[in-house]
């Protein structure tokens, strides 16, 4: 057989060839039966070449193949998988994934078909959020050229995009950029070559913003729950297999031990104790597979050392060296720094008190109003504006019911409401008579002629022309409603309602309307900034973290829209200060909040290039002085140090550093200490 970069299911390795493997060429040459079966099924390849070609075996027989591209030594993208029809139903796809996870690989799937996603659900790697929306623990990759989207700036310059959302109804991966329920961007994948006979063409043809509104609503309202569902799904993925017997009995391990003895680093008796410690570490998952050499080296070199703990650093629980939070394990001794964190999954997913706390709109005057609940007049205004924007001769029969249903006022006759208010008219437009006349049936046209004592013979076009020639169109009421000047004026007057619906739907509308109507300012942005400032003050007074951060964040957005960079900097620094101090966050919720906001982190890093660091520190001091000292968790010096670290430390690493220094979870401390107290020494006799 040719010397290709073969990867067999039972010998999968990290070797990567210098050049890509041509998949079709290889199949034709060495796997003729598989290739012939693919041709019989009209199975088309998704990609032309790959880094890894893997034989899928069943009872020692090659019954299919899978192909992968390498991101790095531990990250693979599955690009193709095919199994001969006679061997399907044997969970070979699941075996393939399980093997890779057990070997420590991180796997993504390139442009999965609907069938693949359904299999992921079956295997417990993905989960339905509703009838069609799926979230997956395994990431999906999509080429930019295979995505449908409106805004080229949305996806940036990346040729490959990652997501974990899939819509079974339209057989498409979904990528969203959501600002609010009504303001968002979406990209969805084209129909894959495997799904062309699965998805209904009419569904794809009629895709518009309305189709995705429900999905955006779910993602927005249930964002925390969905995020945690994904975390739990990932937690359930098969983990690395540690074959302890193979590890400890390998010649390579024995050579390493003897090398330490020959160099006089440790004695034979000490080697036995080091083996015992390494065994304990592995059985309690205190170290990861890739950290074994590092851990072994540390144990050998530090066996006789008793290092004092430095109170000025964040020590590793084992080696007391400072932890690098950008690493999954301690780079000094190999200890898995997150091994002892134990999460109650039910509370993690359903924290009732937190859910209740976050289910109400923000109010200045203590108005109690649930999110997603609005007054009837508010919803009627939105529905009317929707009709005004979209009414035409092709949709006039259903547009009113569509708008009423969308805004939850299905029990009202919206057409009658608009008619009563004078927002629509049934007057005939002379310039549009022939188009409007065709909405009448022949009987109705004859009745118009009869009432005016005019001849009623002829076909429909004859009747229409006869009416136009002999009757004043002002006396005829059209079937097609049209928006009046009064209606368009209503739309203009409804601007604060529309703005609130787009951007401020977590705030009580009546309070916004009052400030809007009483303001002397003409800019909606400036009026909204004033409105949000009242919420900032209210949030500080009532100690509401979410209200404070959300109000500041939208103020920041408006300052950027106004091109007011100085106010943007002040607001972003305030967000930074509030977040790292977990200001007004109850201790029980520390595990559910991030000390740094990623958008805030990125924006401050950009602003640092335009402002002197000392100037930023001066603003931070003013912010610090505006809060009560007893509400703060981090000193001013530490705050400045965290801000300074932004220039040299990544977001994830810095977040972990802040959490470890200032917000260690109780579960971490309690479980960590209790596990060590209960630890029992296990014998190594079975392995040597």
HUWOCOR-V662031 format. One line per field, one symbol per residue. ss: DSSP state (a for helix, b for strand, c for the rest). phi: phi as a letter, one per 30 degrees, with the letter a starting at -180 (. if undefined). psi: psi as a letter, one per 40 degrees, with the letter a starting at -180 (. if undefined). A space follows every 10 residues. Layout:
ss = ???
phi = ???
psi = ???
This chain:
ss = cccccbbbcc cccccccccc bbaaaaaaaa caaaaaaaaa ccccccccbb cbbbbbbbcc bbbbbbbbbb bbccbbbbbb bbbcaaaccc caaaaaaaaa aacccbbbbb cccaaaaaaa aaaccbbbcc ccbbbbbbbb bbbaaabbcc cccccccccb bbbbbbbccc cbbbbbbbcc cccbbbbbbc cccccccccc aaaaacccaa aaaaaaaaaa acaaaaaaaa aaaaaccccc cccaaaaaac aaaaaaaaaa aacccccaaa aaaaaaaaaa aaacccbcaa aaaaaaaaaa accccccccc ccccbccccc cbccccccbc ccccbbcccc ccccaaaaac caaaaaaccb cbcccccccb cccccaaaaa aaaaaaaaaa ccccccccaa aaaaaacccc cccaaaaaaa cccbbbbcca aaaaaaaccc caaaaaaaaa acccccccca aaaaaaaaaa ccaaacbbbb bbbcaaaaaa aaacaaaaaa aaacccbcaa aaaaaaaacc cccaaaaaaa aaaaaaaaaa aaccaaaaaa aaaaaaaaaa acccaaaaaa aaaaaaaaaa ccccccaaaa aacccccaaa aaaaaaaccc ccaaaaaaaa aaaaacccaa accccaaaaa aaaaaccccc aaaaaaaaaa aacccaaaaa aaaaaaaacc ccccaaac
phi = .dddddbcec bdbcdbddbd cddddddddc bddddddddd chdcddbdba dbccdccbhi cdclabbbcc dadccccdcb abbeedcdjc hdddeededd dddjdccccd hddddddddd dddicbadcb dbdbcbdcdc cbdedcccac cddecicddc ccabcbcddc hbdbbbbcca ecbabbbbdd ddddcdccdd dddddcdaed ddeddddddd dcedddeddd dddddddece dcddddddcd dddddddddd dddidbcddd edddeddddd eddchdbced ceeddddddd dcdcccdddd dcbcddecci dddcddcdbd dcbidddcdd dccddddddb ceddeddccc ddbdcidcbd dicbdddddd dddddddedb daddbddcdd ddddddcicd dccddddddd didbbcddde dceddddddd dedddddddd dchcecdjdd dddddddddc bddddccddc dbdcdddddd dddceddddd ddbbdccdde dddddddcdd dcdddddddd dddddddddd dchcdddddd ddddeeeddd ddicdddede dddddedddd dheicdedce dcccdccddd dddddddddc bddddddddd dddeddcded dccbdddddd dddddedbbd eddddddddd dbbddddddd dddddddddc dcdcedcb
psi = iigigihide fhaehhidii hhddddddde fddddddddd efhihdidii dhhhhhihfe hheaiiiiih dadehihhdi hhhhdeeiee fddddddddd ddeeihhihh giiddddddd ddeeeiihda ddhhiidhii ihhdeeihid hdedeaehdh iiifihhdde fiihhihhdi dehiiihiii hideededhh dddddehadd dedddddddd dfdddddddd dddddeihih hhgdddddei dddddddddd ddeediiddd dddddddddd dddefeiide eddddddddd dedehghihh eeigihddee ihiheeidih edeehheede hhhhdddddg gddddddeei ihidffhhhi iehiiddddd ddddddddde hieeeddedd ddddddeefd eigddddddd efeiieihhd eedddddeei iddddddddd defiheiiad ddddddddde hheeehhieh iihidddddd ddeedddddd dddfeeihdd dddddddeie idhddddddd dddddddddd defhdddddd dddddddddd defgdddddd dddddddddd efhehidded eeihdihddd ddddddddee ihdddddddd ddddeeihde eiehiddddd ddddedeehi dddddddddd ddfhiddddd dddddddehi hiiedee.
